[in-house]
Amino acid sequence: MRSSRALLMLLGLFTASPLSAQTIDYEFVDLNADRIHDGGERSLPARWHTEDLAALPAGVATYGPFRVLDAQRAALVDVTDASTPAQFAAMLRDHPGIAEIEMVDCPGTEDDLANLRLGRMIRDRGIATHVPAGGSVRSGGVELFLAGARRYADPGAEFAVHSWQDDTGLEPDDYSQDDPENRRYLDYYRQMGMSPIEAEAFYAMTNSVPFESAKWFGTGVMGLWVNLDRAPAGNVAMQARTSLTLTLASSNGPRL
């Protein structure tokens, strides 16, 4: 994930700053990346990997990294890029009833600006985000999880964050706290419902490890940073997602 820095402590976290300005080309975390664990949670192996998902049926339809599961749900199973906002818009045009995104294997993004735009689209449409047990949400995928109008994360879900790096090798602390490169993330977190202090603290946490590594944690730690919703008792749609990736329909829908 990406993020800037602000001197701040919450749950014992810290930060920094300097100055400049470039573009961030890509941000994602490989499942084999160095694991720095938070909250005492040990290795949280993802149940589903992108290569495994590639062998699954295409679902009702495929739009870039999204697979439509049914009239109300789509799964996110890959890296996002510059094309993803348009693919997402096309998916909602064709399937306007989608109300939830199942975040199965979300390594991050190849285009941060497009990824933040996608997050705002998710929030504007009031769509919920859900990480099932064994789901893996990393780097820029975390921004998309935060975009959910309601956020669900099952026990056994995993998250990974790290500082971003731009095309010249600079990271958040190489820019001033008020530089646009850092402000865009703080502004985004506030738009996703965080207070200014919460946004700065969360951003500081994501930048507490360098770009080459990652801080891994589970649902319990994520719940300390943001409010997680509980699935309503008896909600069939919620209960049915336990084996979500294995429920992908086998029709050959349009691939955009």
PAZAPA-4460 file (N, C-alpha, C; in steps of 0.05 Angstrom, whole numbers, plus 32768, in hexadecimal, padded with zeros to 4 digits):
% residues 256
    n_x    n_y    n_z   ca_x   ca_y   ca_z    c_x    c_y    c_z   seq   type   mol
   8011   7FE9   8000   8000   8000   8000   8012   8018   8000     1      M     A
   8007   802F   7FFC   8019   8045   7FFD   8011   8058   8013     2      R     A
   8022   806C   8017   801C   807F   802D   8032   8092   8033     3      S     A
   802A   80AA   803F   803E   80BE   8047   8042   80BD   8064     4      S     A
   804F   80D0   8070   8055   80CE   808B   8050   80E7   809C     5      R     A
   8047   80E4   80B3   8041   80FA   80C5   8049   80F2   80E0     6      A     A
   8058   8103   80EF   8061   80FD   810A   8048   80F7   811A     7      L     A
   8046   80E0   8125   802D   80D8   8131   8030   80BD   813E     8      L     A
   8021   80B8   8153   8022   809E   815F   8005   8095   8165     9      M     A
   8000   807D   815E   7FE7   8071   8165   7FEE   8053   8166    10      L     A
   7FE8   8046   817B   7FF0   802A   817E   800E   8028   817A    11      L     A
   801D   803C   8183   803A   803B   8182   8046   803E   8167    12      G     A
   803A   804D   8154   8045   8050   813A   8052   806B   8137    13      L     A
   8063   806E   8122   8071   8088   811E   8075   808D   8101    14      F     A
   8081   80A5   80FA   8084   80AE   80DF   809B   80C2   80DA    15      T     A
   8099   80D0   80C3   80AE   80E4   80BC   80A5   80F5   80A5    16      A     A
   80B7   8103   8097   80B1   8113   807E   80CA   811E   8071    17      S     A
   80CD   8128   805A   80DD   8139   8049   80CE   8144   8030    18      P     A
   80DC   8144   8018   80D0   8155   8004   80D8   814E   7FE7    19      L     A
   80C4   8152   7FD4   80C7   814D   7FB7   80AD   8147   7FA9    20      S     A
   80AD   8139   7F91   8094   8132   7F84   8097   8122   7F6A    21      A     A
   808B   810A   7F68   808D   80F9   7F50   8073   80E9   7F4D    22      Q     A
   8075   80D3   7F3E   805E   80C2   7F3B   8064   80A6   7F45    23      T     A
   804F   8099   7F4F   8053   807E   7F59   8049   806B   7F43    24      I     A
   805B   805B   7F39   8054   804A   7F23   8045   8031   7F2B    25      D     A
   804D   8024   7F40   803F   800C   7F48   8044   8006   7F66    26      Y     A
   8032   7FF7   7F71   8033   7FF0   7F8D   8025   7FD6   7F92    27      E     A
   8033   7FC1   7F96   8026   7FA8   7F9E   8039   7F97   7FAE    28      F     A
   802E   7F84   7FBC   803E   7F73   7FCE   803B   7F56   7FC5    29      V     A
   8051   7F49   7FBF   8051   7F2D   7FB8   804D   7F1C   7FD1    30      D     A
   8040   7F06   7FCF   803B   7EF5   7FE6   8056   7EEB   7FF3    31      L     A
   806C   7EEC   7FE4   8085   7EE3   7FEE   8096   7EFA   7FFA    32      N     A
   808A   7F12   7FFB   8099   7F29   8006   80A1   7F25   8023    33      A     A
   80B6   7F32   802C   80BE   7F31   8048   80A7   7F37   805A    34      D     A
   80A3   7F27   806F   808B   7F2B   8080   8094   7F36   809B    35      R     A
   808B   7F4F   80A0   808E   7F5B   80BA   8073   7F5A   80C7    36      I     A
   8070   7F4A   80DC   8055   7F46   80E8   804E   7F5A   80FD    37      H     A
   8035   7F61   80FD   802A   7F74   8110   8017   7F66   8123    38      D     A
   8016   7F6F   813C   8002   7F64   814E   8007   7F47   8156    39      G     A
   801F   7F3D   8152   8025   7F22   815A   801A   7F0C   8148    40      G     A
   800D   7F14   8132   8001   7F01   8120   8017   7EF4   810F    41      E     A
   8018   7EDA   810E   802C   7ECC   80FF   8023   7EC7   80E3    42      R     A
   8034   7EB9   80D4   8030   7EB5   80B8   8013   7EAF   80B2    43      S     A
   8008   7EC0   80A0   7FEC   7EBE   8098   7FEA   7EB7   807A    44      L     A
   7FF0   7E9D   8074   7FF1   7E96   8057   7FD6   7E9A   804A    45      P     A
   7FD6   7EA6   8032   7FBD   7EAA   8023   7FB4   7E90   8018    46      A     A
   7F9A   7E8A   801A   7F8F   7E72   8010   7F8E   7E72   7FF2    47      R     A
   7F89   7E89   7FE7   7F86   7E8C   7FCA   7F9C   7E9D   7FBE    48      W     A
   7FA9   7E93   7FAA   7FBE   7EA2   7F9C   7FB5   7EA8   7F80    49      H     A
   7FC0   7EBD   7F75   7FB7   7EC5   7F5A   7FB9   7EAF   7F46    50      T     A
   7FCF   7E9F   7F48   7FD3   7E89   7F34   7FBD   7E74   7F38    51      E     A
   7FB3   7E70   7F50   7F9E   7E5D   7F55   7F84   7E68   7F49    52      D     A
   7F7F   7E81   7F4E   7F67   7E8E   7F44   7F65   7E8D   7F26    53      L     A
   7F7C   7E8E   7F18   7F7C   7E8E   7EFB   7F70   7E74   7EF0    54      A     A
   7F71   7E5F   7F00   7F67   7E45   7EF7   7F49   7E42   7EFD    55      A     A
   7F3E   7E55   7F0C   7F21   7E53   7F12   7F10   7E5C   7EFB    56      L     A
   7EF7   7E54   7EFB   7EE4   7E5D   7EE6   7EE3   7E7C   7EE5    57      P     A
   7EDC   7E87   7ECF   7EDC   7EA4   7ECB   7EC7   7EB2   7EDA    58      A     A
   7EB3   7EA4   7EE5   7E9D   7EB2   7EF3   7E89   7EBC   7EDF    59      G     A
   7E76   7ECC   7EE8   7E61   7ED6   7ED7   7E6E   7EE7   7EC1    60      V     A
   7E81   7EF8   7EC8   7E8F   7F09   7EB5   7EA9   7F13   7EC2    61      A     A
   7EBC   7F1A   7EB2   7ED6   7F23   7EBC   7EDB   7F3F   7EB1    62      T     A
   7EE3   7F51   7EC3   7EEA   7F6D   7EBC   7F05   7F74   7EC8    63      Y     A
   7F1A   7F71   7EB9   7F34   7F75   7EC4   7F39   7F63   7EDC    64      G     A
   7F3F   7F6E   7EF4   7F44   7F5D   7F0B   7F2B   7F55   7F1A    65      P     A
   7F13   7F5D   7F10   7EFA   7F56   7F1D   7EED   7F3F   7F0F    66      F     A
   7EE1   7F2D   7F1F   7ED0   7F18   7F15   7EB4   7F1B   7F22    67      R     A
   7EA0   7F1C   7F11   7E85   7F1E   7F1C   7E7D   7F02   7F25    68      V     A
   7E75   7F00   7F3F   7E6D   7EE6   7F4A   7E4F   7EE1   7F47    69      L     A
   7E3F   7EF6   7F4B   7E22   7EF4   7F48   7E17   7F10   7F45    70      D     A
   7DFD   7F13   7F47   7DF1   7F2E   7F43   7DFA   7F43   7F57    71      A     A
   7E04   7F3A   7F6F   7E0A   7F4D   7F84   7E28   7F4E   7F8B    72      Q     A
   7E38   7F3B   7F82   7E54   7F3A   7F8B   7E67   7F37   7F74    73      R     A
   7E7E   7F44   7F77   7E95   7F40   7F65   7EAD   7F3B   7F76    74      A     A
   7EC0   7F2B   7F6B   7ED9   7F25   7F79   7EF0   7F35   7F6D    75      A     A
   7F02   7F3E   7F7D   7F1A   7F4C   7F73   7F31   7F38   7F77    76      L     A
   7F3E   7F30   7F61   7F51   7F1A   7F63   7F6D   7F20   7F56    77      V     A
   7F73   7F3A   7F53   7F8D   7F3F   7F46   7F95   7F5D   7F4A    78      D     A
   7FAC   7F64   7F40   7FB6   7F80   7F41   7FA4   7F93   7F31    79      V     A
   7FA0   7FAB   7F3B   7F92   7FBF   7F2C   7FA6   7FD0   7F1C    80      T     A
   7F9D   7FDE   7F07   7FAE   7FEE   7EF7   7F9F   8006   7EEC    81      D     A
   7FAA   8014   7ED9   7F9E   802C   7ECE   7F82   8027   7EC2    82      A     A
   7F7E   800E   7EB8   7F65   8007   7EAB   7F4F   7FFF   7EBE    83      S     A
   7F55   7FFA   7ED7   7F42   7FEF   7EE9   7F2A   8000   7EEF    84      T     A
   7F2D   801B   7EF3   7F14   802B   7EF8   7F00   8028   7EE1    85      P     A
   7F09   8028   7EC8   7EF7   8025   7EB1   7EEB   8009   7EB1    86      A     A
   7EFA   7FF5   7EB8   7EF0   7FDA   7EB9   7EDB   7FD7   7ECF    87      Q     A
   7EE0   7FE4   7EE5   7ECD   7FE4   7EFC   7EB3   7FF1   7EF3    88      F     A
   7EB6   8008   7EE6   7E9E   8016   7EDD   7E8E   8005   7EC9    89      A     A
   7E9C   7FF7   7EB7   7E8E   7FE6   7EA4   7E80   7FCF   7EB3    90      A     A
   7E8D   7FC4   7EC7   7E80   7FAE   7ED7   7E66   7FB8   7EE4    91      M     A
   7E67   7FD0   7EF0   7E4F   7FDA   7EFD   7E39   7FE1   7EE9    92      L     A
   7E42   7FE9   7ED1   7E2E   7FEF   7EBC   7E1F   7FD6   7EB4    93      R     A
   7E2E   7FC0   7EB2   7E23   7FA6   7EA9   7E15   7F97   7EC0    94      D     A
   7E1F   7F9D   7ED9   7E15   7F8E   7EF0   7E0F   7FA3   7F06    95      H     A
   7DFB   7FB3   7F03   7DF6   7FCA   7F16   7DEF   7FC1   7F32    96      P     A
   7DE9   7FA8   7F36   7DE1   7F9F   7F51   7DF8   7F97   7F63    97      G     A
   7E11   7F99   7F59   7E27   7F91   7F6A   7E29   7FA3   7F82    98      I     A
   7E29   7F97   7F99   7E2A   7FA6   7FB2   7E41   7F9F   7FC4    99      A     A
   7E51   7F8B   7FBC   7E67   7F83   7FCC   7E7E   7F78   7FBC   100      E     A
   7E97   7F7E   7FC4   7EAF   7F74   7FB7   7EBC   7F61   7FCA   101      I     A
   7EC0   7F48   7FC1   7ECE   7F34   7FD0   7EEC   7F36   7FC9   102      E     A
   7EFC   7F3E   7FDD   7F18   7F43   7FD8   7F28   7F29   7FDD   103      M     A
   7F2C   7F1A   7FC9   7F37   7EFF   7FCB   7F56   7F00   7FCA   104      V     A
   7F61   7F0A   7FB5   7F7E   7F0D   7FB2   7F84   7F27   7FA6   105      D     A
   7F8C   7F3B   7FB6   7F8F   7F56   7FAD   7FAC   7F5F   7FB3   106      C     A
   7FBF   7F5B   7FA0   7FDB   7F61   7FA5   7FE1   7F7F   7FA7   107      P     A
   7FD0   7F90   7F9B   7FD6   7FAD   7F9A   7FCF   7FB9   7F7F   108      G     A
   7FDF   7FCC   7F77   7FD8   7FDB   7F5E   7FF1   7FE1   7F4E   109      T     A
   7FEE   7FE5   7F34   8003   7FEF   7F23   8000   800D   7F1D   110      E     A
   7FEB   8019   7F28   7FE6   8035   7F23   7FD7   8040   7F3C   111      D     A
   7FE6   804D   7F4D   7FDA   8057   7F66   7FC3   806B   7F62   112      D     A
   7FC6   807D   7F4F   7FB2   8092   7F4B   7F98   8085   7F42   113      L     A
   7F9A   8071   7F30   7F83   8063   7F26   7F76   8053   7F3D   114      A     A
   7F87   8048   7F4E   7F7E   8038   7F64   7F6E   8049   7F78   115      N     A
   7F77   8061   7F7E   7F69   8072   7F90   7F4E   807B   7F83   116      L     A
   7F4F   807F   7F69   7F36   8086   7F5B   7F22   806F   7F5D   117      R     A
   7F2C   8057   7F5A   7F1B   803F   7F5C   7F0F   803E   7F78   118      L     A
   7F1F   8043   7F8D   7F15   8043   7FA8   7EFE   8056   7FAC   119      G     A
   7F01   806E   7FA1   7EEC   8082   7FA3   7ED2   8079   7F94   120      R     A
   7ED6   806B   7F7E   7EBF   8061   7F70   7EB0   804C   7F81   121      M     A
   7EBF   803B   7F8E   7EB3   8027   7F9F   7EA3   8034   7FB5   122      I     A
   7EAF   8048   7FC2   7EA1   8056   7FD8   7E89   8065   7FCD   123      R     A
   7E8B   8073   7FB7   7E75   8082   7FAC   7E5D   8071   7FA5   124      D     A
   7E62   8058   7F9D   7E4C   8046   7F97   7E41   8037   7FB0   125      R     A
   7E4D   803C   7FC7   7E43   8030   7FDF   7E48   8012   7FE0   126      G     A
   7E5D   8008   7FD3   7E63   7FEC   7FD2   7E73   7FE3   7FEA   127      I     A
   7E6D   7FCC   7FF5   7E7B   7FC0   800C   7E94   7FB1   8002   128      A     A
   7EA8   7FAF   8014   7EBF   7F9F   800E   7EC1   7F89   8023   129      T     A
   7EC9   7F71   801A   7ECB   7F5A   802C   7EE4   7F49   8025   130      H     A
   7EF4   7F43   803A   7F0B   7F32   8037   7F04   7F17   8045   131      V     A
   7F00   7F02   8036   7EF9   7EE8   8042   7F11   7EDB   804F   132      P     A
   7F0C   7EC7   805F   7F22   7EB8   806C   7F34   7EAE   8056   133      A     A
   7F4E   7EB3   8059   7F61   7EAB   8044   7F65   7EC0   802F   134      G     A
   7F54   7ED4   802F   7F58   7EEA   801B   7F70   7EFA   8023   135      G     A
   7F7D   7F06   800E   7F96   7F15   8013   7F94   7F30   8005   136      S     A
   7F96   7F45   8015   7F93   7F61   800B   7FAD   7F70   8012   137      V     A
   7FBB   7F79   7FFD   7FD6   7F83   8002   7FDA   7F9E   7FF3   138      R     A
   7FEB   7FAE   7FFE   7FF4   7FC7   7FF2   7FDC   7FD8   7FE9   139      S     A
   7FDA   7FDF   7FD0   7FC3   7FEF   7FC6   7FA8   7FE2   7FCA   140      G     A
   7FA8   7FC8   7FCE   7F8E   7FBA   7FD3   7F82   7FC3   7FED   141      G     A
   7F93   7FCC   8000   7F89   7FD5   801A   7F79   7FEE   8016   142      V     A
   7F82   8000   8005   7F72   8018   7FFF   7F56   8011   7FF5   143      E     A
   7F55   7FFC   7FE5   7F3B   7FF4   7FDA   7F29   7FE8   7FF0   144      L     A
   7F35   7FD9   8002   7F26   7FCE   8018   7F1A   7FE5   8029   145      F     A
   7F2A   7FFA   802E   7F21   8010   803D   7F0A   801F   8030   146      L     A
   7F08   801C   8015   7EF3   802A   8006   7ED7   801F   800B   147      A     A
   7ED5   8008   8016   7EBB   7FFB   801A   7EA8   800C   802B   148      G     A
   7E90   8010   8021   7E7C   801E   8031   7E77   800F   804B   149      A     A
   7E79   7FF4   804A   7E7A   7FE3   8061   7E92   7FD0   805C   150      R     A
   7EA1   7FCA   8071   7EB9   7FBA   806E   7EB6   7FA1   8080   151      R     A
   7EBB   7F8A   8073   7EBA   7F70   8081   7ED5   7F62   807D   152      Y     A
   7EDF   7F56   8092   7EF8   7F46   8090   7EF5   7F2E   80A2   153      A     A
   7EF6   7F16   8097   7EF2   7EFE   80A6   7F0C   7EF7   80B5   154      D     A
   7F0A   7EE8   80CB   7F23   7EDD   80D7   7F32   7ECD   80C3   155      P     A
   7F4C   7ED0   80C1   7F5C   7EC2   80AD   7F61   7ED3   8095   156      G     A
   7F56   7EEB   8093   7F5D   7EFE   807D   7F78   7F0A   8084   157      A     A
   7F87   7F11   806F   7FA1   7F1E   8074   7FA3   7F38   8065   158      E     A
   7FB3   7F4A   8070   7FB9   7F64   8065   7FD7   7F69   8065   159      F     A
   7FE1   7F79   8052   7FFD   7F80   8052   8000   7F9D   8048   160      A     A
   8010   7FAD   8055   8015   7FC8   804E   8033   7FCE   804D   161      V     A
   803A   7FE2   803F   8056   7FEB   803E   8057   8008   8033   162      H     A
   806D   8015   8034   806F   8030   8029   8071   802E   800B   163      S     A
   8068   8043   7FFD   8069   8043   7FE0   8085   804D   7FD7   164      W     A
   808A   8049   7FBE   80A3   8053   7FB2   809C   805E   7F96   165      Q     A
   80A7   8076   7F90   80A0   8081   7F76   80B5   8079   7F61   166      D     A
   80B1   8084   7F49   80C2   807B   7F32   80DF   8084   7F35   167      D     A
   80E6   8094   7F48   8102   809C   7F4C   810E   808F   7F65   168      T     A
   80FF   807D   7F72   8109   806F   7F89   8103   807D   7FA4   169      G     A
   80F4   8093   7FA3   80EE   80A1   7FBC   80D6   8095   7FCA   170      L     A
   80D5   8097   7FE4   80C0   808C   7FF4   80B2   80A3   8004   171      E     A
   809C   809D   8012   808D   80B3   801F   809E   80C6   8030   172      P     A
   80B1   80BB   803F   80C1   80CC   8051   80D4   80DE   8042   173      D     A
   80D7   80DA   8028   80E8   80EC   8018   80D8   8105   8010   174      D     A
   80BF   8106   8017   80AE   811D   8010   80A4   812A   802A   175      Y     A
   809E   8144   8029   8092   8151   8040   8077   8145   8046   176      S     A
   806E   8148   805F   8054   813E   8066   803D   814B   8056   177      Q     A
   8041   8164   804E   802C   8172   803F   802F   8170   8021   178      D     A
   8043   8161   8018   8047   815F   7FFB   8030   8150   7FEF   179      D     A
   8027   8157   7FD7   8011   8149   7FCA   8014   812B   7FC9   180      P     A
   802E   8122   7FC7   8032   8105   7FC5   8029   80F7   7FDF   181      E     A
   802A   8105   7FF5   8021   80F9   800E   8004   8101   8014   182      N     A
   7FFC   8119   800D   7FE1   8123   8013   7FCC   8112   8006   183      R     A
   7FD2   8108   7FEE   7FBD   80F9   7FDF   7FB4   80E1   7FEF   184      R     A
   7FC6   80D4   7FFE   7FBD   80BD   800E   7FAF   80C5   8027   185      Y     A
   7FB9   80DA   8034   7FAB   80E4   804C   7F8F   80ED   8045   186      L     A
   7F8D   80FC   802F   7F72   8105   8026   7F60   80ED   8020   187      D     A
   7F6B   80D9   8013   7F5B   80C1   800C   7F51   80B4   8026   188      Y     A
   7F62   80B0   803A   7F59   80A2   8052   7F43   80B2   8060   189      Y     A
   7F46   80CC   805F   7F31   80DD   806C   7F16   80DA   805C   190      R     A
   7F19   80D8   8042   7F00   80D4   8032   7EF4   80B9   8037   191      Q     A
   7F04   80A6   8040   7EFA   808B   8046   7EF0   8089   8063   192      M     A
   7EEE   80A0   8071   7EE2   80A1   808B   7EF4   80A4   80A3   193      G     A
   7F0E   80A6   809F   7F20   80AA   80B5   7F22   80C7   80BE   194      M     A
   7F26   80CC   80D7   7F2C   80E7   80E1   7F48   80EE   80D8   195      S     A
   7F4F   8108   80D9   7F6A   8110   80D1   7F7F   8101   80E1   196      P     A
   7F7B   80FE   80FB   7F8F   80EF   810C   7F90   80D2   8104   197      I     A
   7F79   80C6   80FF   7F79   80A9   80F7   7F87   80A6   80DC   198      E     A
   7F82   80B8   80CA   7F8E   80B7   80AF   7FAC   80B8   80B1   199      A     A
   7FB6   80CB   80C1   7FD3   80CE   80C4   7FE0   80B6   80D1   200      E     A
   7FD2   80AB   80E6   7FDD   8094   80F4   7FDD   807B   80E2   201      A     A
   7FC7   8077   80D3   7FC6   8060   80C1   7FDB   8062   80AB   202      F     A
   7FDE   807A   80A0   7FF1   807F   808B   800E   807A   8096   203      Y     A
   8012   8083   80AF   802C   807E   80BB   8032   8060   80BE   204      A     A
   801D   8051   80C6   8021   8035   80C9   8028   8028   80AE   205      M     A
   801A   8030   8099   8020   8023   807F   803D   8029   8076   206      T     A
   8047   8040   807F   8062   8048   8077   8078   8040   808B   207      N     A
   8070   8030   809F   8083   8028   80B4   8096   8013   80AB   208      S     A
   8091   8008   8093   80A4   7FF5   8087   80AB   7FFF   806B   209      V     A
   80C4   7FFA   8062   80CC   8004   8047   80BD   7FF5   8031   210      P     A
   80C0   8001   8019   80B2   7FF6   8001   80B9   7FD9   7FFC   211      F     A
   80D2   7FD0   8002   80DB   7FB5   7FFB   80CF   7FA0   800E   212      E     A
   80C4   7FA9   8025   80B9   7F96   8038   809B   7F9A   803A   213      S     A
   808F   7F8D   804E   8072   7F91   8052   806C   7F8A   806F   214      A     A
   8058   7F98   807A   804E   7F92   8095   8034   7F82   8091   215      K     A
   8033   7F6A   809B   801D   7F58   8098   800D   7F57   80B2   216      W     A
   7FF2   7F56   80AF   7FE2   7F54   80C7   7FC7   7F49   80BF   217      F     A
   7FB8   7F41   80D3   7F9E   7F34   80CE   7F86   7F46   80D5   218      G     A
   7F6F   7F3A   80D6   7F56   7F48   80DB   7F56   7F57   80F5   219      T     A
   7F62   7F4B   810A   7F62   7F57   8124   7F70   7F72   8124   220      G     A
   7F87   7F73   8118   7F96   7F8C   8117   7F88   7FA0   8105   221      V     A
   7F7D   7F98   80EE   7F6F   7FAA   80DD   7F58   7FB7   80EC   222      M     A
   7F4B   7FA7   80FD   7F35   7FB1   810D   7F3C   7FC6   8121   223      G     A
   7F56   7FC8   8128   7F60   7FDE   8139   7F62   7FF8   812A   224      L     A
   7F65   7FF6   8110   7F69   800E   8100   7F4F   801A   80F4   225      W     A
   7F3E   8008   80EC   7F24   8011   80E0   7F0E   8000   80EB   226      V     A
   7EF6   800B   80EB   7EDE   7FFC   80F4   7ED8   7FE6   80DF   227      N     A
   7ED5   7FCE   80E9   7ECD   7FB8   80D8   7EB0   7FB1   80DE   228      L     A
   7EA0   7FAD   80CA   7E84   7FA7   80CE   7E80   7F89   80D2   229      D     A
   7E6B   7F82   80DF   7E64   7F66   80E4   7E4E   7F5D   80D0   230      R     A
   7E51   7F46   80C4   7E3D   7F3C   80B2   7E23   7F37   80C2   231      A     A
   7E0D   7F42   80B8   7DF3   7F3E   80C5   7DED   7F20   80C9   232      P     A
   7DE4   7F18   80E0   7DDD   7EFC   80E5   7DC7   7EF3   80D2   233      A     A
   7DCB   7EDC   80C7   7DB7   7ED1   80B5   7DB8   7EDC   8099   234      G     A
   7DCB   7EED   8093   7DCD   7EF8   8078   7DD8   7EE3   8065   235      N     A
   7DC7   7ED8   8054   7DCF   7EC2   8043   7DE6   7ECA   8031   236      V     A
   7DE5   7EE2   8026   7DFB   7EEA   8014   7E15   7EEB   8022   237      A     A
   7E15   7EF4   803B   7E2E   7EF5   804B   7E38   7ED8   8051   238      M     A
   7E26   7EC7   8059   7E2E   7EAC   8061   7E38   7E9C   8049   239      Q     A
   7E2D   7EA2   8032   7E33   7E92   801A   7E4F   7E97   8010   240      A     A
   7E5D   7EAB   801B   7E77   7EB1   8010   7E8E   7EA3   801C   241      R     A
   7E89   7E90   802E   7E9E   7E82   803C   7EB1   7E76   8028   242      T     A
   7EA7   7E69   8014   7EB9   7E5C   8000   7EB8   7E6C   7FE6   243      S     A
   7EB8   7E86   7FE9   7EB2   7E97   7FD2   7EC0   7E91   7FB8   244      L     A
   7EDA   7E8D   7FB7   7EE7   7E8A   7F9D   7EDE   7E70   7F90   245      T     A
   7ED7   7E5D   7FA0   7ED0   7E44   7F94   7EB3   7E44   7F8A   246      L     A
   7EA5   7E5B   7F8F   7E89   7E5D   7F85   7E87   7E6C   7F6B   247      T     A
   7E9E   7E73   7F5F   7E9D   7E82   7F46   7E8E   7E72   7F31   248      L     A
   7E7A   7E7F   7F25   7E6B   7E72   7F10   7E7C   7E6C   7EF8   249      A     A
   7E75   7E58   7EE8   7E86   7E4F   7ED2   7E7E   7E5A   7EB7   250      S     A
   7E6E   7E6F   7EB6   7E67   7E7A   7E9C   7E7D   7E8B   7E90   251      S     A
   7E7F   7E8D   7E77   7E94   7E9D   7E6A   7E89   7EB9   7E63   252      N     A
   7E88   7ECA   7E76   7E7E   7EE5   7E72   7E92   7EF6   7E63   253      G     A
   7E8B   7F0F   7E5C   7E9D   7F20   7E4D   7EB6   7F27   7E5D   254      P     A
   7ECC   7F28   7E50   7EE5   7F30   7E5D   7EED   7F4B   7E53   255      R     A
   7EEE   7F5F   7E64   7EF3   7F7B   7E5C   7F0F   7F83   7E64   256      L     A
***
